[in-house]
Amino acid sequence: MRLEPPVPVSREEYVLNVRDIEPLLQGYPMDTKPWPDATIKLRTGKTMYIRAARIDEAKTLMSYVRQVMDVEHDFYDIVGARVYAEILGWYRKRIKDPYLMVGMIDGKLAGLVNGRLMNEDINISLHTMTFERGGRLGAALFYCKAYYAFEILGQKEFWSTYESYNGWRIGFLGMAAPSYPWPDVQHELGGARVYYITRKYWDQAVKKYSEELVGDALNFDVPDEIVKANQELVLPDDVTV
Ligand SMILES: CC(C)(COP(=O)(O)OP(=O)(O)OC[C@H]1O[C@@H](n2cnc3c(N)ncnc32)[C@H](O)[C@@H]1OP(=O)(O)O)[C@@H](O)C(=O)NCCC(=O)NCCS
């Protein structure tokens, strides 16, 4: 767009350096606490270790999620495609204050969970994906995400929405989460309904419900050998969901 200047000017052109444009496109990150390493015992008897993903692991994660995008059942394709874009957004710094945790079982990636911070008060839940079925890993990872919002970051609300019946059953039905009027309030994922959990409701019921659903509470006293053994992000051999 061009308009004539309303005043005579001594300089007609200014050169822009992309480094001056970048802060406008990227924004400035909030100063947030990272997810602390944790473990949780699953109903299968196995232990899942949940740690924050590192930015240098983004491409490795994307390579796996790209394969998951080909799975046509249980909404893995759409969730995979969205997660792929969110990880790329994190890698290319085009998503505001994202967080991403990986769940590792027996030294291999077993699931992931991500979201972003709208502001200091509201946590936007983006996605949960499990690559091993049947052990309620997804419920455990979703519990981590809400725990992060309320217990680590001290936020006031956790906003989620669901593409799949399995996700909806855990996060909406199981948690009896209220929703904001729709379509007046829309989640950034496709303009769907916003289900929300307040801090009060988390303290009253959701935290306990999550622990009962998964069968254990989070343990933050993680032995060094577990941390060390899971530093490298080892992918599952195949997609078997
Ligand atoms: C939603 C999701 C994270 C839930 O993961 P989860 O808690 O580990 O649960 P599963 O999907 O493995 O299983 C759900 C239920 O169906 C059963 N089930 C479904 N498919 C199964 C399969 N292929 N093998 C074993 N069990 C299966 C499980 O036993 C479980 O029942 P239970 O809760 O009574 O134990 C996971 O299904 C997933 O990643 N789905 C694709 C992505 C997605 O939809 N993400 C959420 C976006 S809304």
The ligand as an SDF file (V2000), in Angstrom:
LIG
                    3D

 48 50  0  0  0  0  0  0  0  0999 V2000
   -6.6630  -39.6590   22.2590 C   0  0  0  0  0  0  0  0  0  0  0  0
   -5.4510  -40.4690   22.6890 C   0  0  0  0  0  0  0  0  0  0  0  0
   -4.3070  -39.5170   23.0430 C   0  0  0  0  0  0  0  0  0  0  0  0
   -5.8680  -41.2750   23.9340 C   0  0  0  0  0  0  0  0  0  0  0  0
   -4.8030  -42.1240   24.2730 O   0  0  0  0  0  0  0  0  0  0  0  0
   -4.8750  -43.2070   25.4540 P   0  0  0  0  0  0  0  0  0  0  0  0
   -5.3660  -42.5610   26.6990 O   0  0  0  0  0  0  0  0  0  0  0  0
   -3.5290  -43.8000   25.5570 O   0  0  0  0  0  0  0  0  0  0  0  0
   -5.9800  -44.2310   25.0160 O   0  0  0  0  0  0  0  0  0  0  0  0
   -6.0780  -45.1810   23.7100 P   0  0  0  0  0  0  0  0  0  0  0  0
   -6.4350  -44.3380   22.5380 O   0  0  0  0  0  0  0  0  0  0  0  0
   -4.8880  -46.0550   23.5630 O   0  0  0  0  0  0  0  0  0  0  0  0
   -7.2960  -46.0680   24.0590 O   0  0  0  0  0  0  0  0  0  0  0  0
   -8.5620  -45.5170   24.4120 C   0  0  0  0  0  0  0  0  0  0  0  0
   -9.4500  -46.6270   24.9120 C   0  0  0  0  0  0  0  0  0  0  0  0
   -9.8010  -47.4900   23.8490 O   0  0  0  0  0  0  0  0  0  0  0  0
   -9.1140  -48.7250   23.9530 C   0  0  0  0  0  0  0  0  0  0  0  0
   -8.4350  -48.8770   22.6610 N   0  0  0  0  0  0  0  0  0  0  0  0
   -8.7790  -48.2310   21.5600 C   0  0  0  0  0  0  0  0  0  0  0  0
   -8.0070  -48.6020   20.5470 N   0  0  0  0  0  0  0  0  0  0  0  0
   -7.1460  -49.4520   20.9880 C   0  0  0  0  0  0  0  0  0  0  0  0
   -6.1050  -50.1620   20.3930 C   0  0  0  0  0  0  0  0  0  0  0  0
   -5.8350  -50.0680   19.1090 N   0  0  0  0  0  0  0  0  0  0  0  0
   -5.3610  -50.9490   21.1740 N   0  0  0  0  0  0  0  0  0  0  0  0
   -5.6280  -51.0250   22.4770 C   0  0  0  0  0  0  0  0  0  0  0  0
   -6.6360  -50.3990   23.0850 N   0  0  0  0  0  0  0  0  0  0  0  0
   -7.4000  -49.6090   22.3570 C   0  0  0  0  0  0  0  0  0  0  0  0
   -8.1910  -48.6060   25.1380 C   0  0  0  0  0  0  0  0  0  0  0  0
   -8.1130  -49.7920   25.8850 O   0  0  0  0  0  0  0  0  0  0  0  0
   -8.7970  -47.4770   25.9290 C   0  0  0  0  0  0  0  0  0  0  0  0
   -9.7920  -47.9250   26.7980 O   0  0  0  0  0  0  0  0  0  0  0  0
   -9.7220  -47.6340   28.3680 P   0  0  0  0  0  0  0  0  0  0  0  0
   -9.5840  -46.1430   28.5410 O   0  0  0  0  0  0  0  0  0  0  0  0
  -10.9920  -48.1560   28.8890 O   0  0  0  0  0  0  0  0  0  0  0  0
   -8.5230  -48.3120   28.8990 O   0  0  0  0  0  0  0  0  0  0  0  0
   -5.0030  -41.4530   21.5730 C   0  0  0  0  0  0  0  0  0  0  0  0
   -6.1150  -42.2410   21.2200 O   0  0  0  0  0  0  0  0  0  0  0  0
   -4.4760  -40.7760   20.3310 C   0  0  0  0  0  0  0  0  0  0  0  0
   -3.2960  -40.4210   20.2590 O   0  0  0  0  0  0  0  0  0  0  0  0
   -5.3520  -40.6070   19.3440 N   0  0  0  0  0  0  0  0  0  0  0  0
   -5.0160  -39.9300   18.0920 C   0  0  0  0  0  0  0  0  0  0  0  0
   -4.7690  -38.4680   18.2900 C   0  0  0  0  0  0  0  0  0  0  0  0
   -5.8810  -37.8370   19.0590 C   0  0  0  0  0  0  0  0  0  0  0  0
   -7.0500  -38.0780   18.8350 O   0  0  0  0  0  0  0  0  0  0  0  0
   -5.4840  -36.9860   19.9960 N   0  0  0  0  0  0  0  0  0  0  0  0
   -6.3870  -36.2260   20.8180 C   0  0  0  0  0  0  0  0  0  0  0  0
   -6.9230  -35.1030   20.0180 C   0  0  0  0  0  0  0  0  0  0  0  0
   -8.5090  -34.6780   20.5580 S   0  0  0  0  0  0  0  0  0  0  0  0
  1  2  1  0
  2  3  1  0
  2  4  1  0
  2 36  1  0
  4  5  1  0
  5  6  1  0
  6  7  2  0
  6  8  1  0
  6  9  1  0
  9 10  1  0
 10 11  2  0
 10 12  1  0
 10 13  1  0
 13 14  1  0
 14 15  1  0
 15 16  1  0
 15 30  1  0
 16 17  1  0
 17 18  1  0
 17 28  1  0
 18 19  1  0
 18 27  1  0
 19 20  2  0
 20 21  1  0
 21 22  1  0
 21 27  2  0
 22 23  1  0
 22 24  2  0
 24 25  1  0
 25 26  2  0
 26 27  1  0
 28 29  1  0
 28 30  1  0
 30 31  1  0
 31 32  1  0
 32 33  2  0
 32 34  1  0
 32 35  1  0
 36 37  1  0
 36 38  1  0
 38 39  2  0
 38 40  1  0
 40 41  1  0
 41 42  1  0
 42 43  1  0
 43 44  2  0
 43 45  1  0
 45 46  1  0
 46 47  1  0
 47 48  1  0
M  END
$$$$
